[in-house]
Amino acid sequence: MTTCMLARAFVNAEGAHGNPALVVVEPEGATATSQQRQDLADDLAVPATVFVHDAAEGRVSIHSNYGLPIRFGGHPSLAAVEVLHHLGFHVTAITPEAGGVSCRRDSDGTVWLTAPASWSKPWRHYQMEDAEEIDALTGLPAGEDFTQVWAWMDEPAGRIRARLWAPRIGKGEDEACGSASMLLTLKLARPLEVLHGRHHSLILTRPVDEELVELGGRCVLDPPSAEVQAKVDAFYGRTA
């Protein structure tokens, strides 16, 4: 059986919801190609699948469920660190396609990553009047796409309400988008506590300098469904 776990990154204050990613620890000698991994990720239909090529070294690749690999992603990267920690690996860095990402896990369970915000997709930001206006949304304001909408909840405290959609790449609402929140952090030049998505998933950010941002959140692990585990096992049975 191939080791795989589902991690919900950026869970809310009650430890619920968050953004799921499947983390697959590839068996030694696996020969899958990037396209084969993408095909599996599309079939699994989880928002992101992280393939761990070398757990000790933290080498990973990330694939979406909409046909595209992901060079760097906030929630799948947090998920990978949490799963590797659970499996007993003391990981201080992971390396997705974009490059090396330093990481740590605090004693309270918060996972932190440090990476250039420029690695994020080119998310737009659209400021609205208040959190209630954002809560009422069923989609993006007219003329917007690939956009994180946001409003201050408590400006002195750095608390923000945000939601995000990307219709042009076939992506519906993202419950917790760490990369867009990293870009917003640089734009506002201050630490943020972002209550994201329909369920107030909690994203923490801290600017390090004019390029790097710390991205933090808590993760909860769940076993994969029997169907997902069977598909992963069958895949590596074919590609080993």
N, C-alpha and C positions, 0 to 999 in steps of 0.2 A: 504494500500500500504506500503510495506517494504521500509524504507529509504535506498537508495543506490546511490552512486555518483561515477563517473569516474574521477580519478585524474591523470594528466600527470605530473610525477615527473621528475626533472632535465630538464626542458624546456631549450631551447637555448636562446641566448641573445635577440632574437626577441620574445620570449614567445611562440615559436612554438615547435612542435614535443615533445620530452621527452619520457618517458617510462610509459605506462598506467597501472594503477591498479584500480580494482573495489573495493570500500569500502562499505561493507554491514553492516548496524547497525541492529543487530538481535533484533526482537521483544521480549519483556519480556515473559519469559516462554518457549522460543524456546528449543526444545529437540533434535536438529540435532546431529548426531554423526560426528566424524572426517572423517570417510569414506564417509558419505553422503555429507559433505561439499566438500570433494575432488571431488566427482562425479559431483557436481554442478559446481565447478571451471573448471573441464575438459570440461563440456558441454558449459560453457560460453565462453571459448577460449580467455579470456583476459590474458595477460602475468602473472598477479598475481591477486588473489582475497583475500582481507582482511576481515575477519569476526570479527566484534566488538561485544564481548560478554557483556562487561560492559563499556559503554562510559565514565562514570564518573571516573572509576578506570583505564581506558586505557587497559583493558584486551582484547587481540586479538589473532587470529590464522591466519596464512598465508598459502595459497595453490597456487601451480603453475597450469598451464594449460597442464602439461605433466605428470600428474599422481602422483606427489609427493608433500607432505607438505613441507613447508619451515620454518626451525627453526628461522631464522632471514634473512631479506632481506632489502637492503637499500632503493630501490625505493618504495616498498609497505609500508615500515614503514613511510617514508616521506609522502606518500599519505594519510595514516591513520591520521597522525597529522594534515595535512591540512584540511581534511574533518571534523574532530572533532572540529577544530578551527572554521570552517565555520558554524557549527551547534551550536556554542556558548559554547563549553566546553573548559575550561582553563586547558589544558593538559600539565603537566610537566614531565610525564613519560608514556610510554606504555610498556606492558609486553607481548611479543610474547613467543613462546615455549622456546626460548633460555634463556630468563631471562629479567630483567628490563633494559629499555633503557631510559635514561634521554633525554629530548627534549625541544626545545623552538622555538618560531617563532619571528624573528626580525621584526622591523617596516617596513623594505623594502620588506617583504614577504618571505625572505629566511627562510626555515625550517632547523633546526640543530638537529642532533642526536649524542649522545655519546655512543659508545659501543666497546667491545673488537673486534679487527680485527680478532681474532681467531675464532669468531663465523661464519665467512664467509666460503663459500665452499672453497675447496683447489684449488683455481685458480692458474694456472701457469702464468708466465709473460715472454714475449719474446720481447726484445728490437730491434727495427729496426732503420735504418739510419736516416730517416726524415719523416715528416708528409705526404709528397707527396707519399712516398712508401706505407704508410698505406692507404691513400685515394684510391689508385689503387687496393687494395685487393678485391677479390670476395669471399674469404674464407681464412682459416688459412694457414700459410706456411706448407710445407710438414713435417709430423711427429708430428705436434702440435695438441692438443685437450684440451678442458677445459682451454683455454688460452686467456689472455688479451695481445694483441700486443700493443706496445706503442713506442713513440719516443718523444724526446724533440722538442718543438717548440721554447721555450725561456727558457733555463736552469736557468739563473740568476733569472728570475721571477717565476720559478716553473710551467711554462705552458707546458702541455703535450697533445699530440694527441693520442687517444686510440680507439681500437675496440675490440670486444670480440665475440667468438663463443664457443659452447659446443655440438658438434655433438653426442657425445656418450650418452648423456641423451635426445637426440631428440630435443635439443634446438638450433634454428638457431641463427642469429646474435642478440645480446642484444644491443638495442640502448643506454642504459645507465645503467651500472653495478656499483652500489655504493660499494658493498662488495669487488669486485676485486680492486677497486680504494683505498679502505681502506688498503688492504694488500700491495699494491704498496706504499702507504704513509709510512707505517712502514719500508718497504724495503729501501726506499730512505731517510727516517728520516727527512722529511721536509713537509711543507704545499704544496698543489698542487692545480692547476686549470686545470681540465681535460676536454678537448673537446672530447666527446665520441660519437661513432656511426657514421652512415652515415650523420646525420644532426647536428653534433657538439653540442649535448646535454651537458649542463654545470654542472659539478660535482665539488664541493669544498671540500677539506679535510684539516684537521689540526691534527698532532699527539699531543696527550695529554701526554703520557708517553710511556713506552715500550710495552704497551698492548692496551691502549684505543686510539681511533681515533674519532675526530669530523667529521661528514659527513653532508654536506649542499647542498641545492639546492632549486630552486623555483618550485612551482606546479601551474598548471592551472586546474580548475574544469570544467567538462562537464557533462551534463545530460546523463544517460545511454540511449541506444537505447530502443525503445518500446519492442523489442524482449527480450533484457536482463532483463528489468524491469518485463516483464510478467513471465519469467522463475524464477526469484527470488521470486515473489509473489506466484507463484504456489508451489515452494519448501516449503516456510514457511506455506502455507496453508495445506500442507501434514504433516509437522513435528511439528507444534505448539502443 
